[in-house]
Each structure stands twice: as C-alpha cells, then as structure tokens.
Amino acid sequence: MLQALQDPHGHGAYPGCWGIIGGGIDEGETKREALNREVREEAGLDISSYPAELLIEAEGESEKTLKGTGERVHCKMKFFTYKVVIDDKNADEIKVTLDDEHVEYQWTELSDLKHMKLTPPSVELFTKLGYL
C-alpha cells in the first residue's frame, strides 16, 4: 500500500503523519475524476486505466494551515477511500513523484501500519478494515 508522509512543517491537515494519498473533489468533478487527479497531483501516478473499488465512506474534522495566508482553519471532511490495484507492475517499477505537501513515501505492508504515526482518518479506516 502506498503511504506518504506529510511535511512536518507544511500546510497539510496532518503534518508529520503517514497516510494514503487524497484530497478534495472540485466543483463539477466526479469522485473517480477527483481520485485520478489527486493521485496524479500528489504522487505523479496515472491510475485512470485501473479499476477503483470504494472501500468505505467516513467523515472527519481537523485544523489546517492555508497555503496562501498561513491562516489556521477548521475543516470538516468527507472521505471516500478507494482501493486501486496496479497489477501489471511491481512496486519497485512504479515511479512516484511527490508534491510539495509530502516529503517521503513508502510501499507499506499491512503489518507495518501499527508502527507508523498515521493520520487520524487512516487510524480509523485501518481499524474498521481490521488492519490495526
């Protein structure tokens, strides 16, 4: 599973935490279009030709620093978590290019999750899925 570390000094909602790639849905965009765009923007991957399975829907809240102003705001979020299997390549053949919100990535085994500082939504998700 691809995990990305949010910049500890950055503007993300969960700085210094590991989590799956994600983001918001733009106006007029479908969930699938948003999934494709966010993965492309945050990890440099084109997943548009691979099937996506909706695993779970959830809601959450967090504080976030706005990039333009540095202002701290309270965010209410809705999460649509998808499973996308890239079955025609090995992990070491997949070139990941992170955006400026993330500083590191890794392909994670499920057994490694309990040793990572995860975003609160990731903890909730992985607990519901029985991974933690």
C-alpha positions in Angstrom: 0.0 0.0 0.0 1.4 3.4 -0.9 1.8 5.7 2.1 3.0 9.3 2.0 4.4 11.4 4.9 3.0 14.9 5.1 5.6 17.6 5.6 6.1 18.1 9.3 6.4 21.8 8.7 3.9 22.0 5.9 0.3 23.1 5.3 -1.4 19.7 5.2 -4.2 18.8 7.6 -1.9 16.2 9.4 1.7 17.4 9.3 4.2 14.7 10.3 1.8 11.8 9.8 1.7 9.0 7.3 -1.4 8.5 5.2 -2.8 7.5 1.9 -2.9 9.9 -1.0 -6.1 12.0 -1.1 -7.7 15.4 -1.4 -10.9 17.2 -2.2 -13.4 17.0 -5.0 -13.5 20.0 -7.3 -16.8 21.5 -8.4 -18.2 19.6 -11.3 -15.8 16.7 -10.8 -16.9 13.1 -10.2 -15.4 11.1 -7.4 -13.4 9.0 -9.8 -12.1 12.1 -11.6 -11.1 13.5 -8.2 -9.3 10.3 -7.3 -7.4 10.2 -10.6 -6.4 13.9 -10.2 -5.4 13.7 -6.6 -3.2 10.7 -7.1 -1.6 12.3 -10.2 -1.0 15.6 -8.3 0.3 14.1 -5.1 2.2 11.1 -6.3 2.6 11.6 -10.1 0.8 8.4 -10.9 -1.8 7.9 -13.6 -4.3 5.4 -12.3 -7.1 6.2 -14.7 -6.8 2.8 -16.5 -7.0 0.7 -13.3 -10.3 -0.2 -11.6 -11.1 1.5 -8.3 -13.1 -0.1 -5.6 -14.9 2.1 -3.0 -13.9 0.6 0.4 -15.5 3.0 2.8 -17.0 6.4 3.3 -16.3 8.4 6.5 -16.3 11.9 7.9 -13.7 13.8 10.0 -12.5 17.2 11.2 -9.1 18.8 11.5 -7.2 22.0 11.7 -5.3 23.1 8.5 -3.0 25.9 7.6 -4.0 27.7 4.4 -1.1 27.9 1.9 -1.7 31.4 0.7 -2.3 33.2 4.0 -0.9 30.9 6.7 -4.3 31.1 8.5 -5.4 28.1 10.6 -8.9 26.9 9.7 -11.1 24.2 11.0 -12.0 21.7 8.2 -14.9 19.2 8.1 -14.1 16.5 5.6 -15.8 13.6 4.0 -13.5 10.7 3.0 -14.1 8.3 0.1 -11.5 5.6 0.3 -10.7 3.6 -2.8 -8.6 0.5 -3.4 -6.7 0.7 -6.7 -4.6 -2.4 -7.6 -1.8 -1.8 -10.1 -1.4 -5.5 -11.1 0.8 -5.1 -14.2 3.9 -3.7 -12.3 5.9 -4.4 -9.2 6.2 -1.7 -6.6 9.8 -1.0 -7.5 8.7 -0.4 -11.1 6.2 2.3 -10.2 7.8 5.8 -10.3 6.3 8.0 -7.6 6.9 11.8 -7.7 5.6 13.5 -4.6 4.1 17.0 -4.5 5.3 19.7 -2.0 2.8 18.6 0.7 4.7 15.3 1.2 8.3 14.6 2.0 8.6 10.8 1.7 6.7 7.8 0.5 6.9 4.1 1.1 5.2 0.9 0.0 3.8 -0.4 3.3 2.9 -3.9 4.3 -0.2 -4.1 6.5 1.8 -5.4 9.4 3.9 -2.2 9.4 0.9 0.1 9.9 0.9 -0.4 13.7 4.5 1.1 13.9 3.7 4.2 11.9 2.4 7.7 13.1 -0.7 7.6 11.0 -3.3 10.4 10.2 -6.4 10.1 12.5 -8.5 9.2 9.4 -6.0 6.5 8.5 -6.2 5.0 12.0 -10.0 5.0 11.8 -10.0 3.5 8.3 -7.4 0.8 9.0 -9.1 -0.2 12.3 -12.5 -0.5 10.5 -10.8 -2.7 7.8 -9.2 -4.9 10.5 -5.6 -3.8 9.6 -4.9 -2.4 13.1 
